[in-house]
Amino acid sequence: MTTHIATAGATGLAYTTTDPSVLVTTTATATATSTVSDEDARRIALNEATTIATNLANNDANVISQTVNYVNQYSVGKTGPTGPAGTAGAQGATGPAGTAGATGSAGTAGATGPAGTQGVTGPAGTAGAQGATGPAGTAGAQGATGPAGTAGAQGATGPAGTAGTQGATGSTGPTGTVGPRGGFDVNTLAIFSKFGISLGDFGSGWTGVTTPVSLSNPRSVSISASGQYQTICNDRIYISTDYGNGWTGVIDTLHNWNSVSVSASGQYQTAVYRGYIPPPGATGATGIPGLIYTSSTYGNGFTGVTGTSYYWTSVSVSASGQYQTALNGGISYSNSVPPLGDIYISSDFGNTWNKSPGTTITGLSSVSVSASGQYQTAVSSGFLSAGVGTTILGRIYISSDYGISWNTPPSGPTGFFQSVSLSATGQYQSAVIGGQTGYVYTSYDFGNSWSQSTPPTSKSNNISLSASGQYQTIGTNNDYLYSSSDFGNTWGQTGGIISNWFAVSVSGSGQCQTAINNNGIYKSTNHVLI
């Protein structure tokens, strides 16, 4: 015999007069003795204990919670008689639904329904392209001629006929009496040397000018045909109206003024500045272009020209000032990429400027214009690659139509050209190569052919010619000034000062010269041989 004991506890609320809400715990113990299997005996004991505990609790209060504990005890004895069958236990909870069966086979298709009503008609399509025009019909008969119109205005007079033959020259009249001998003041001579003067001591002596002008990093000087009017530029612009003896600042705005040029009279002047060009490889740096400035008042006032924001390197004006040419040197942000520039021309005293077609050139450095403006020459310094890329040699470019079109002379020289200068007619020209050679190339045929001239220096930097081209002067880097009195064939040292001569300018006759270096302004006055 096996005895199973189950203990059940139920908790309920008992309502009393003293406390309307008291928790009451009721515990009941039931013992089931059965000859059935241990599992069945245990279940019977649990059910009975649960029922007893619940009923007891309900007598006292509503059941709040119920706990059942099962204790299994075993005792060995005789098997008692079979007790009455217990009441059937409550039906267990419904098990989970079984998995869905397989889908049955599709039924046969139903009969086709009646046809729906017709849909609304869609919008009309776009019209097709118009067909080709049919052939023209035959012309109708010509109508009757209308009445004659009124006579038109009289046409312009035709060109004049050719001139008749010149009549015979009359007989020569008697010779007049000889007039008195005229005088000549050599100190007031202000004519071009092509008119026949001869300078006996061209460039032989140079004198420093005492002036308050600060010439840190000067770049350019230009003087009028007589030498009376002179202009210098560095970070500012300075002018002189007394042959370079006294100087006045006219533009105090700091710019890297690169070049200035003065007309023969000195009235018209044009200056250009390069703008800001950052060092190659500078991170995030951006260039700032320069501008062209003009003056029609002998340099007393300069005005910027709109639409000329480029990186200017050089400018030159004709004797009258009407024709002007300026070089845009371009910009490059790399030691391996050459700068590309252009040539710009003006035919209205520098008021408006136009780019000459087909003149995109590497390293444009200097330009010079003849007195009439018809003949012009520009040179380029090329591009010296810093170990990366290709080195490009500079060339000479000439124009004979006021700068409208340009070409390179056949078999023209190449090199790193720094400066060029023309005579008044444009027939005589000289160009300087910078660097270690210092060669000077001269031309006697308007720049069409060139020959090499070798001055006693390898440091040539800039050059200037008189109006005739006979007198020429070279500025150098850390050397003397050198001059020529035979159209650039031979050269000799002038003065006795070694310096970095940044620029030099010779007057029309060659009597007056002005040169500039970091120490100041120097001038040379030469005497005419009678």
matplotlib code that plots the C-alpha trace (Angstrom):
import matplotlib.pyplot as plt

x = [0.0, 1.2, 0.0, 0.1, -0.5, -1.1, -1.3, -3.2, -3.3, -5.7, -5.8, -9.0, -10.5, -12.6, -15.0, -15.4, -17.0, -13.7, -11.7, -13.4, -10.3, -8.2, -6.1, -7.0, -4.8, -6.5, -4.5, -6.0, -4.4, -5.7, -4.4, -5.0, -4.4, -4.8, -3.7, -3.5, -0.2, 1.8, 1.1, -2.7, -2.6, -0.6, -3.1, -6.0, -4.4, -3.7, -7.2, -8.8, -6.5, -7.1, -10.9, -10.9, -8.7, -10.7, -14.0, -12.6, -11.3, -14.6, -16.4, -14.3, -13.6, -13.0, -10.0, -7.2, -4.5, -4.0, -0.9, -0.7, 2.2, 2.5, 4.1, 4.7, 4.7, 5.1, 3.8, 3.8, 0.8, -2.0, -3.7, -7.0, -10.2, -10.8, -12.4, -15.3, -14.4, -13.6, -15.5, -14.3, -11.7, -12.4, -11.8, -8.3, -7.6, -8.1, -4.8, -3.3, -4.8, -3.2, -1.3, -3.4, -4.1, -2.8, -4.7, -7.3, -7.2, -8.6, -12.2, -13.4, -13.5, -16.8, -18.7, -17.5, -19.4, -21.1, -18.9, -18.5, -19.6, -17.2, -14.7, -14.6, -12.8, -9.2, -8.0, -7.2, -3.5, -1.3, -1.5, 1.0, 3.6, 2.4, 2.9, 5.3, 4.0, 2.7, 4.3, 3.7, 1.0, 1.7, 2.3, -0.7, -0.5, 1.5, -0.5, -0.4, 2.5, 1.8, 2.6, 6.2, 7.4, 8.9, 12.6, 15.0, 17.5, 20.6, 23.5, 26.8, 29.4, 31.9, 35.6, 37.7, 39.5, 43.3, 45.4, 46.8, 50.5, 52.6, 53.6, 57.2, 59.4, 60.0, 63.4, 65.5, 65.4, 68.5, 70.2, 69.3, 71.9, 73.3, 71.6, 73.4, 74.9, 72.5, 73.3, 72.9, 72.5, 73.7, 72.3, 68.7, 68.9, 65.9, 65.7, 66.2, 69.7, 68.5, 68.6, 72.4, 73.9, 76.9, 77.7, 81.3, 81.0, 77.9, 77.4, 80.8, 79.7, 76.9, 75.8, 73.6, 70.5, 69.8, 66.2, 63.8, 62.4, 62.7, 63.5, 63.3, 63.0, 62.6, 61.4, 61.1, 62.0, 60.9, 61.8, 60.4, 62.3, 63.9, 64.5, 62.6, 59.8, 60.7, 58.7, 59.9, 57.9, 58.5, 55.9, 54.8, 55.0, 57.3, 57.7, 60.2, 59.6, 63.2, 65.3, 65.5, 66.8, 63.7, 61.1, 57.5, 55.4, 52.1, 50.7, 51.2, 49.1, 51.3, 51.4, 54.1, 54.3, 56.1, 56.5, 55.9, 56.2, 56.2, 55.2, 57.7, 56.3, 55.8, 52.1, 50.8, 52.0, 50.9, 51.9, 51.0, 51.3, 51.6, 49.2, 49.9, 51.3, 51.6, 54.7, 54.4, 52.9, 51.4, 48.5, 45.1, 46.8, 45.0, 46.5, 45.2, 45.4, 46.9, 45.6, 46.5, 46.7, 46.9, 47.8, 47.3, 48.7, 52.4, 52.0, 50.3, 47.2, 46.7, 43.4, 42.8, 41.3, 38.3, 38.4, 42.2, 42.5, 45.4, 49.0, 50.9, 54.6, 55.4, 53.9, 55.1, 53.5, 54.1, 55.6, 52.1, 50.8, 47.9, 49.2, 50.0, 50.8, 50.9, 51.8, 49.8, 52.5, 49.9, 50.1, 51.2, 50.8, 53.4, 57.1, 56.3, 53.5, 54.5, 52.4, 50.5, 49.9, 48.6, 49.4, 46.9, 46.8, 45.1, 44.7, 43.0, 45.6, 45.0, 41.3, 40.2, 42.2, 41.8, 43.6, 45.7, 44.4, 46.7, 49.1, 48.9, 52.6, 54.6, 56.5, 55.9, 58.4, 59.1, 57.6, 58.7, 56.8, 58.2, 57.5, 54.6, 53.3, 53.4, 56.4, 56.3, 58.5, 57.8, 60.0, 59.4, 61.6, 60.2, 59.9, 62.7, 61.4, 62.4, 63.3, 59.8, 58.2, 59.8, 62.0, 60.7, 63.0, 61.7, 61.4, 61.1, 57.7, 57.3, 54.4, 54.3, 50.6, 50.3, 50.2, 47.2, 49.1, 52.4, 54.9, 58.3, 61.2, 62.6, 65.6, 65.1, 67.2, 65.8, 66.7, 65.5, 64.8, 64.4, 64.2, 63.8, 64.0, 63.3, 64.6, 62.0, 61.6, 61.6, 64.4, 67.0, 66.2, 68.1, 67.0, 68.8, 69.0, 69.3, 71.0, 74.6, 75.2, 74.2, 74.0, 72.6, 70.8, 70.5, 68.4, 68.8, 65.8, 62.7, 63.3, 63.2, 66.8, 69.0, 72.7, 74.5, 76.5, 78.6, 79.1, 81.9, 79.4, 77.4, 74.9, 72.8, 69.3, 67.7, 68.4, 67.3, 67.9, 68.0, 65.6, 68.2, 69.2, 72.9, 73.2, 72.3, 72.8, 72.6, 71.6, 73.1, 72.8, 75.6, 77.9, 78.6, 76.4, 77.6, 77.0, 77.3, 77.7, 77.6, 74.1, 75.1, 78.1, 80.6, 80.2, 82.2, 81.9, 80.3, 80.6, 82.3, 79.5, 78.8, 75.2, 71.9, 70.8, 67.1, 66.2, 67.7, 66.1, 67.8, 66.3, 65.5, 68.9, 70.8, 71.9, 70.0, 69.9, 68.5, 69.2, 67.9, 69.2, 68.3, 70.6, 68.7, 68.5, 71.5, 71.6, 74.0, 74.2, 76.2, 77.6, 77.1, 80.2, 80.1]
y = [0.0, 3.5, 6.6, 10.0, 13.2, 16.6, 19.8, 22.8, 26.4, 29.1, 32.7, 34.8, 38.0, 37.6, 40.4, 41.0, 43.8, 44.9, 44.9, 44.8, 43.5, 40.8, 38.3, 34.7, 31.8, 28.4, 25.2, 21.8, 18.4, 15.4, 11.9, 9.5, 5.8, 3.8, 0.7, 2.5, 3.7, 6.2, 8.9, 8.4, 8.4, 11.6, 13.4, 12.3, 13.6, 17.0, 17.4, 16.6, 18.9, 21.7, 21.3, 21.2, 24.3, 26.3, 25.5, 26.4, 29.7, 30.5, 30.1, 32.9, 35.1, 35.5, 33.5, 35.7, 33.1, 29.5, 27.4, 23.6, 21.6, 17.9, 15.7, 12.0, 9.6, 5.9, 3.3, -0.4, -2.4, -4.5, -3.3, -1.8, -2.4, -0.5, 2.8, 4.2, 5.7, 9.3, 11.9, 12.5, 15.3, 18.5, 18.3, 19.2, 22.3, 22.0, 21.0, 23.3, 23.2, 20.7, 21.9, 23.0, 20.3, 20.5, 22.8, 21.0, 20.9, 24.0, 23.7, 24.0, 27.5, 29.3, 30.5, 33.7, 36.8, 39.2, 41.8, 45.2, 48.5, 50.3, 52.7, 56.4, 57.4, 58.6, 62.2, 62.8, 62.3, 65.3, 66.4, 65.0, 67.1, 69.2, 67.6, 69.0, 72.0, 71.1, 72.4, 76.0, 76.7, 78.2, 82.0, 84.2, 86.7, 89.8, 92.8, 96.1, 98.4, 101.0, 104.7, 105.8, 106.7, 110.1, 110.6, 109.6, 112.0, 112.7, 110.3, 111.4, 113.0, 110.6, 110.6, 113.4, 112.6, 112.1, 115.2, 116.6, 116.6, 119.0, 122.2, 123.0, 124.3, 128.0, 129.5, 129.8, 133.2, 135.0, 133.8, 135.8, 137.3, 135.0, 135.6, 136.0, 132.9, 131.4, 130.5, 127.1, 126.3, 122.8, 122.7, 123.0, 120.4, 118.1, 116.3, 112.8, 111.8, 110.6, 114.2, 114.2, 115.0, 113.2, 112.5, 112.5, 111.0, 109.0, 107.4, 108.3, 109.8, 109.1, 111.1, 110.1, 112.2, 113.4, 112.7, 111.7, 109.1, 105.5, 103.1, 99.8, 97.1, 99.5, 97.9, 100.4, 103.9, 105.7, 109.2, 111.5, 112.2, 115.3, 113.7, 116.5, 114.2, 111.0, 108.4, 105.6, 102.8, 100.4, 99.9, 103.4, 105.8, 108.9, 111.6, 114.3, 117.3, 118.7, 116.1, 113.8, 116.3, 116.4, 113.7, 113.6, 110.7, 110.6, 107.2, 106.1, 102.9, 99.9, 97.8, 95.8, 98.2, 96.3, 98.6, 102.2, 103.9, 107.6, 109.2, 111.4, 114.6, 113.1, 114.0, 110.4, 107.8, 104.2, 102.0, 98.4, 96.3, 92.6, 91.8, 89.2, 85.8, 83.3, 81.1, 77.8, 75.1, 77.6, 75.8, 77.5, 80.6, 82.6, 85.1, 88.7, 90.2, 93.7, 96.6, 99.2, 102.9, 105.8, 109.5, 112.3, 115.0, 114.2, 111.7, 114.1, 111.9, 108.2, 106.4, 102.7, 101.2, 98.9, 95.4, 95.1, 92.8, 90.6, 89.8, 92.6, 92.4, 95.2, 98.1, 100.4, 103.5, 105.1, 108.7, 110.2, 108.0, 106.8, 103.3, 101.2, 97.5, 95.6, 92.0, 89.8, 87.4, 84.9, 83.0, 79.5, 77.9, 75.2, 75.0, 72.4, 74.3, 77.3, 80.5, 81.4, 85.0, 87.3, 90.5, 93.4, 96.5, 99.9, 102.5, 105.2, 106.3, 103.4, 103.9, 100.6, 97.4, 94.3, 91.0, 90.3, 87.0, 84.0, 85.4, 82.9, 82.7, 81.3, 83.9, 87.2, 89.6, 92.8, 94.8, 97.9, 100.0, 102.3, 106.0, 105.5, 102.4, 100.4, 98.2, 96.3, 93.6, 91.4, 88.9, 86.0, 84.6, 81.1, 78.7, 77.1, 73.9, 73.2, 69.5, 68.6, 69.2, 70.6, 73.7, 76.1, 78.6, 82.1, 83.7, 87.0, 88.1, 90.9, 92.9, 95.4, 96.3, 98.1, 94.8, 93.3, 90.2, 88.7, 86.2, 84.8, 85.8, 82.9, 81.4, 83.8, 83.3, 81.5, 82.0, 83.5, 87.0, 89.7, 93.0, 94.5, 98.1, 99.7, 102.8, 105.4, 104.0, 100.4, 99.5, 99.0, 96.7, 95.1, 92.2, 91.0, 87.4, 87.1, 84.4, 83.2, 84.3, 87.9, 87.9, 90.9, 90.2, 93.1, 93.6, 96.2, 95.2, 95.8, 92.5, 90.1, 88.9, 88.9, 88.7, 88.1, 90.8, 89.9, 92.7, 92.2, 90.9, 87.8, 89.6, 91.7, 92.4, 95.3, 97.6, 101.0, 102.6, 106.2, 107.3, 106.6, 103.3, 104.4, 104.9, 101.9, 101.2, 97.9, 97.4, 94.4, 92.2, 93.0, 94.6, 97.9, 99.7, 99.2, 101.4, 101.3, 104.1, 102.0, 100.4, 97.7, 96.2, 97.0, 97.7, 99.5, 99.9, 103.2, 104.8, 103.0, 101.6, 97.9, 97.3, 95.6, 98.0, 97.2, 99.5, 102.2, 104.6, 106.7, 109.9, 110.4, 112.0, 110.0, 113.1, 112.1, 108.8, 107.6, 104.3, 103.0, 100.5, 99.8, 102.7, 105.3, 107.2, 107.9, 110.2, 110.8, 113.9, 113.8, 116.6, 117.1, 117.3, 120.5]
z = [0.0, -0.9, 0.8, -1.0, 1.0, -0.6, 1.4, -0.2, 1.1, -0.1, 1.0, 1.1, 2.5, 5.6, 6.5, 10.3, 12.3, 13.7, 10.4, 7.1, 5.3, 6.8, 5.0, 6.1, 5.2, 5.1, 4.8, 4.2, 4.0, 2.0, 2.0, -0.8, -0.5, -3.6, -5.1, -8.4, -9.7, -7.8, -10.4, -10.2, -6.4, -6.4, -8.7, -6.6, -3.5, -5.1, -6.5, -3.1, -1.2, -3.6, -3.4, 0.4, 0.8, -1.7, 0.0, 3.4, 2.1, 0.3, 3.6, 5.1, 2.1, -1.6, -2.6, -3.6, -4.2, -3.9, -3.3, -3.4, -2.0, -2.4, 0.1, -0.8, 2.0, 1.8, 4.3, 3.9, 5.0, 3.6, 0.7, 1.8, 0.0, -3.1, -2.3, -4.3, -7.6, -7.4, -9.2, -12.7, -12.9, -14.7, -18.5, -19.4, -21.5, -25.2, -26.9, -29.6, -33.0, -35.4, -38.5, -41.4, -44.0, -47.6, -49.9, -51.9, -55.7, -57.5, -58.5, -62.1, -63.6, -63.4, -66.4, -68.0, -66.8, -69.1, -71.0, -69.2, -70.6, -73.1, -71.6, -72.2, -75.5, -74.9, -75.8, -79.5, -80.5, -81.5, -85.1, -87.5, -89.3, -92.2, -95.5, -98.1, -100.1, -103.5, -106.7, -107.6, -110.1, -113.4, -113.4, -114.3, -117.1, -116.4, -115.4, -117.1, -116.4, -113.7, -114.1, -113.8, -110.3, -109.4, -110.2, -107.4, -105.8, -107.7, -107.1, -105.5, -107.6, -109.1, -108.3, -109.7, -113.0, -113.1, -112.9, -116.1, -116.9, -115.0, -116.8, -117.6, -114.8, -115.0, -115.2, -112.0, -110.3, -109.2, -106.0, -102.9, -100.5, -97.8, -94.4, -91.1, -89.5, -87.0, -83.4, -81.6, -77.9, -77.4, -73.8, -75.0, -77.8, -77.5, -80.9, -82.0, -82.9, -86.3, -87.3, -87.3, -83.9, -82.6, -79.0, -78.1, -74.6, -74.6, -71.2, -69.9, -66.6, -64.2, -61.2, -58.3, -57.7, -54.2, -53.6, -50.7, -53.0, -51.6, -54.4, -52.7, -55.4, -58.4, -61.6, -64.5, -65.8, -68.9, -70.1, -72.9, -76.1, -74.7, -71.3, -69.5, -68.3, -66.5, -64.6, -62.2, -60.7, -57.9, -55.2, -56.0, -59.0, -59.0, -61.7, -62.6, -64.8, -64.7, -66.4, -63.4, -60.9, -58.6, -58.0, -56.7, -55.7, -57.5, -56.5, -52.9, -53.2, -52.7, -55.8, -57.5, -60.5, -63.1, -66.1, -67.2, -70.6, -71.6, -74.9, -76.8, -75.4, -71.9, -71.8, -72.2, -69.8, -69.0, -66.1, -65.3, -62.2, -62.0, -59.2, -56.5, -57.6, -54.7, -54.5, -56.4, -54.2, -51.7, -50.1, -50.7, -52.2, -54.9, -57.3, -57.5, -61.0, -61.6, -63.7, -66.4, -65.4, -67.8, -67.5, -70.0, -67.7, -67.8, -64.9, -62.5, -62.3, -63.2, -63.7, -63.7, -66.9, -66.3, -67.9, -67.7, -64.7, -65.8, -64.6, -66.5, -67.1, -69.6, -71.5, -74.3, -76.0, -79.4, -79.7, -79.9, -77.1, -79.4, -79.9, -76.9, -76.2, -72.9, -72.0, -69.8, -68.4, -67.1, -63.8, -62.7, -59.3, -60.0, -60.8, -63.5, -65.3, -67.5, -67.3, -70.4, -71.3, -74.1, -76.0, -75.7, -77.8, -77.7, -80.5, -78.4, -75.9, -73.6, -73.0, -74.4, -74.9, -77.1, -77.1, -80.3, -81.8, -81.6, -79.1, -76.2, -75.3, -72.4, -70.2, -72.0, -70.5, -72.5, -75.4, -77.4, -79.9, -82.7, -82.7, -85.2, -83.4, -86.6, -85.7, -82.5, -80.9, -77.9, -76.2, -73.8, -71.1, -71.7, -68.8, -66.7, -65.2, -61.6, -62.3, -63.3, -66.7, -69.8, -70.1, -72.8, -74.4, -75.1, -78.5, -80.3, -81.8, -84.3, -85.7, -88.6, -88.4, -85.1, -83.0, -84.7, -85.9, -84.8, -86.0, -85.1, -87.4, -89.6, -87.8, -85.0, -81.8, -78.7, -75.0, -71.8, -73.1, -70.5, -72.4, -75.9, -77.3, -80.7, -82.5, -83.5, -87.0, -85.7, -88.1, -85.4, -82.5, -79.7, -77.3, -74.1, -72.9, -69.1, -67.2, -67.6, -71.2, -71.2, -75.0, -76.9, -80.3, -82.7, -85.9, -88.6, -90.7, -88.4, -86.5, -89.5, -89.0, -85.9, -85.1, -81.8, -80.1, -77.0, -74.5, -71.9, -69.3, -68.8, -66.6, -69.0, -67.8, -69.6, -72.6, -74.0, -77.5, -78.6, -81.4, -84.1, -82.6, -82.7, -78.9, -76.6, -72.9, -71.0, -67.3, -65.5, -62.5, -60.0, -62.7, -64.4, -67.0, -70.6, -73.6, -77.4, -79.9, -83.1, -83.1, -80.6, -82.5, -79.8, -76.1, -73.4, -69.6, -68.5, -65.1, -62.3, -60.2, -59.7, -58.8, -59.7, -62.4, -62.6, -65.5, -67.8, -70.3, -73.1, -74.4, -78.1, -78.9, -76.4, -74.5, -71.4, -69.6, -66.3, -64.6, -61.3, -58.7, -55.0, -53.9, -55.9, -59.2, -61.5, -64.6, -67.4, -69.5, -72.7, -74.9, -78.6, -80.8, -83.0]

ax = plt.figure().add_subplot(projection="3d")
ax.plot(x, y, z, "-o")
ax.set_aspect("equal")
plt.show()
